Structure formats: structure tokens, C-alpha cells
Amino acid sequence: MSDPIERLYAAVLARKGAPAGSSRTAKLFATGGAKIAQKLGEEAIEVAIDAALENRAGVVLESVDLLYHLAVLWAHHGIAPEEIWAEMARREAMMGLAEKLPKPTAAT
């Protein structure tokens, strides 16, 4: 496993179910999904703030924290990185990787 995200995910997953006092990751798992989601959102905001301030080093540092919290969220929900990669491949086949799929419109 050479992909850094997959290594991060494996390390996070290894701490799932561990006693809350054994690591910060185990403590985060113990707080539950809502707190994990909140932490992810906080990290995303910190990345955005550093980007708005043109703080390149801050964007790098906060991006690592964001990816960590994303891996914790995936593990909490039982989502493997391969599922994310498969969705990326599906989208790439439709529109290319540099495009975001449009949201479905609500029926009126």
C-alpha cells in the first residue's frame, strides 16, 4: 500500500474501537459521527481561511488535517478509499476529473 491516503485510512481504521484514552483518533471515534463531521467541517473552514489569506503553508498544513478527519469520517461510516476511487473513476468517465457533476434538480 503506497498511496498516502490509503496508509492514513489503514492507520485510522486500526484505532477504530480502541479505548478512547489510547489515542486522539480513538477518542475522536468515541465522540460519534456528529462530532467527527463537525471536526471535518472545522478543518475545511481552516483550509478555506488560509487560502483566502494567501497562506500557502497554512493551506498545506490544514489540508493534511482535513484529509485526516476525512479518513476518520470514512472509517466511521465504513467507507473504504476504494469506494471513493471508484466514484472518481465513474465521474472521470462521464465528465473528466476536473469537473464536478451537477446536482440533480428537484422535480417541480
C-alpha positions in Angstrom: 0.0 0.0 0.0 1.9 3.0 -1.3 -0.8 5.6 -1.5 -0.6 8.0 1.4 -4.4 8.3 1.8 -4.8 4.5 1.9 -2.0 4.3 4.5 -3.7 7.1 6.5 -7.0 5.3 6.3 -5.4 2.0 7.4 -3.8 3.7 10.4 -7.1 5.4 11.3 -9.0 2.1 10.9 -6.6 0.3 13.2 -7.6 2.7 16.0 -11.4 2.3 15.5 -12.8 0.5 18.5 -9.7 1.1 20.6 -10.2 2.6 24.1 -10.8 6.3 23.9 -7.8 7.1 26.0 -5.4 5.2 23.8 -5.1 7.8 21.1 -6.6 11.0 19.7 -8.1 9.0 16.9 -9.7 6.5 19.2 -11.1 9.5 21.3 -12.5 11.0 18.1 -14.2 7.8 17.2 -15.7 7.6 20.7 -17.3 11.0 20.2 -19.5 9.7 17.4 -20.4 10.7 13.9 -21.8 14.1 14.5 -18.6 15.3 16.3 -16.4 13.7 13.6 -18.5 15.6 10.9 -18.1 18.8 12.9 -14.3 18.4 13.1 -14.2 17.8 9.4 -16.1 20.9 8.8 -13.9 22.9 11.1 -10.8 21.7 9.2 -12.4 22.6 5.9 -13.0 26.1 7.1 -9.4 26.4 8.3 -8.2 25.4 4.8 -10.5 28.0 3.3 -9.4 30.7 5.6 -5.7 30.1 5.0 -6.5 30.0 1.2 -8.3 33.4 1.4 -5.4 34.8 3.3 -3.0 33.5 0.6 -1.2 31.5 3.4 0.2 28.7 1.2 2.0 26.9 4.1 -1.2 27.1 6.2 -3.2 25.5 3.3 -0.7 22.7 3.2 -0.8 22.1 7.0 -4.6 22.4 7.3 -5.1 20.2 4.2 -3.3 17.3 6.0 -5.6 17.8 9.0 -8.6 17.9 6.6 -7.6 14.6 5.0 -7.1 13.0 8.4 -10.6 14.0 9.5 -12.0 12.8 6.2 -10.3 9.4 6.7 -11.8 9.2 10.2 -15.3 10.1 8.8 -14.9 7.4 6.1 -13.9 4.8 8.7 -16.8 5.8 10.9 -19.2 5.1 8.1 -17.5 2.0 6.8 -16.4 3.7 3.6 -13.2 2.3 2.1 -11.0 4.5 0.0 -11.6 2.2 -2.9 -15.3 3.3 -3.0 -14.1 6.9 -3.3 -11.7 6.0 -6.1 -14.5 4.0 -7.9 -16.8 7.1 -7.8 -13.9 9.2 -9.1 -13.4 6.8 -12.0 -17.1 6.9 -12.7 -17.1 10.7 -12.8 -13.9 10.8 -14.9 -15.6 8.6 -17.5 -18.5 11.0 -17.6 -17.0 14.4 -17.4 -13.3 14.2 -16.6 -11.7 14.6 -13.2 -11.5 18.4 -13.3 -15.3 18.8 -13.4 -17.9 18.4 -10.6 -21.0 16.6 -11.5 -24.1 18.8 -11.4 -26.5 18.2 -8.6 -29.8 16.6 -9.6 -32.6 19.1 -9.9 -35.7 18.7 -7.7 -38.9 17.7 -9.5 -41.3 20.6 -9.7 
